[in-house]
Amino acid sequence: MTFHPSLNRRSALGAIGCGVTSLALPAVVRAEAPATPLALHVAKSPTCGCCEAWVNLAVAEGFDVATTEMDDVTPAKVQAGVPQPLWSCHTASVAGYVIEGHVPFAAIAMLLRDRPAITGLAVPGMPIGSPGMGDDPTARFDVIAFGGDAADGQVYFKAGA
């Protein structure tokens, strides 16, 4: 399947609902050090060290990061349309796309450059060596595209390749 950068993605993914609270997930990216840092929003558990490590890496990459701490991030994942087999520990939003888990920032930059008609990207589980899980640039794992034009289980980016 070929992604078409000219196609629009779903705009409704910019918000997640958390019980009584509604949480807006604004746009972000740092592909080429923008003049003004763009916002990245992350819904995460207050007790998850790897989520905090990924957030710290995002800050180091130049993102303007805002977090929402949630004891249970499941409602964020469900509202954002992340398929359950792709769930990881945190859920973020980037320029209207959903980012699930320890997605490398190079994959996020590629996503924002190409603008495919997909819902988002996910790194299922918590692969050792992924950003926030040891940060090993040689770690090999797949980043999966989901929603929109993405085929089920479609690999969008190969880390460590």
N, C-alpha and C positions, 0 to 999 in steps of 0.2 A: 504494500500500500504506500502511495506517495502522499506526503503532506503538502498542502497548498498554503503558502504563507499569506496569500491574499484573502483567505477565508477568515471570517470573524469567528471568535470563540464565544462561548456562552458568557454573558456579562453577569448573570445571576450568581456566579461563583464567588463574587467579592464579599460575601457575607456568610457567616455561620451563626446558627442559633444555639444558645446554650441555656435551655430551660427558660427562665424569665428574661435572661439577658440576651440581647442580640449583639453580635460582634462583627464589626466591619473589618475586612481584610484588604487593606489598600495595596496599591501597585508598588513594584520595586525591581531593581536590577543593578548590577555593577559590571557590565560587560566591558566597557571602555572608560571607567572612571568619569561618570557624568559630572557636569559643572555643579549641579546641585544633587546631593545624595538622594536617592529615591527610597521610599519607605518599604520595609519588609515587615510583615506581621506574622508572628508565630504563636500558635496556641499550643501550650505545653504543660506538662505536670510540674509542679513546684519542686518535686523531689527527684527529678530525672537529671542526672549529671551529664549524660550524653546529649540531651536536648540543649542544656546550657552551653556545652562545648560547641555545638553546631551554631548556636546563636552568637557566641564569641567569635567564631570563625567568620560569620556573616558580617559582624562589626568590623573585623580586620580587613575584610574584602571591600569595605566602604559603604555598606548598606546602612541606612537609618532604620534601626531595628526597634520594633515595639513588640512586647510579649503580653500575652494574656495567660495567666497561670490558672489551670483548671485541674481539679482532682481527678476528673474523668474527661478525657479528650474525645471520647466516642461520639458525643453529639456533633462536635466540629467535623469529624470525619464523615459522618452520615450526611450532614447538611451540605458538605462540600462535594458529595458524590464520589468519594473514594471507595472503590470496590474492596470489600473486606479482605480478600486474599492479599491485597497490596498494603494493608495497614502497617504502620511502624509506630514510633512513639510520639512524634509531633506532626502538626499539620500547619502549613504556612500558605501565604498567598503572595503571588508575584504578578503584577500587571494583569490581573484577572485570571491567572492560572493558579491551580492548586499544586502545591509542592508537598509531598508526603514523605516524611522521614529524611534520611541522611543523603539527600541528593547533592552531588558535587556542584560547586558553583560554575564550573565549566559547562555542565549540562544546562544549568539555568540560563547562562549567557547564550548558549545555542538556541534554547527555547525562545528567548526574547528576540533574538536576531531573526530566526526563521518564522516565528508566529504561526505555527501549525494550528489547524482547527481541531484541537484536542482540549480536554478538560484540564489535564495536568500531567505531572511526572511523579513517579514513586520509586523509592528503593525499599522494597518489602523487607520486613524484619530489621535487623541491626547488624549489617555485615562488618566484621572486624576489618579495620583499616579505612572504612568510609569516613567522610568528614564528621568529626565528633566522636568517632569510634576508633581512634588511634591515628587518623590522618596519614595513612600510608599511601603515597602516590602510586605505588606499585600494586596496591590491592585491586583485585579483579572482581567486579560485580556489574550487573546490568541495571540500567535505569529504564523503567517501564513507562511507556505512554499509556494513558487511559482516557476514555470518553471521547466524544466527537468522532473524528475520522480514524482514531486509533483502533487497530485490530486487538482482540483479546490477547494480552501478554506480549504486545509488540515492544521490542527493544528499541529505545530511542537513542541511547547513548551507552557505550561500553567503557566503564572506568578501568584504568590500568592497562588498557590495550595499547 
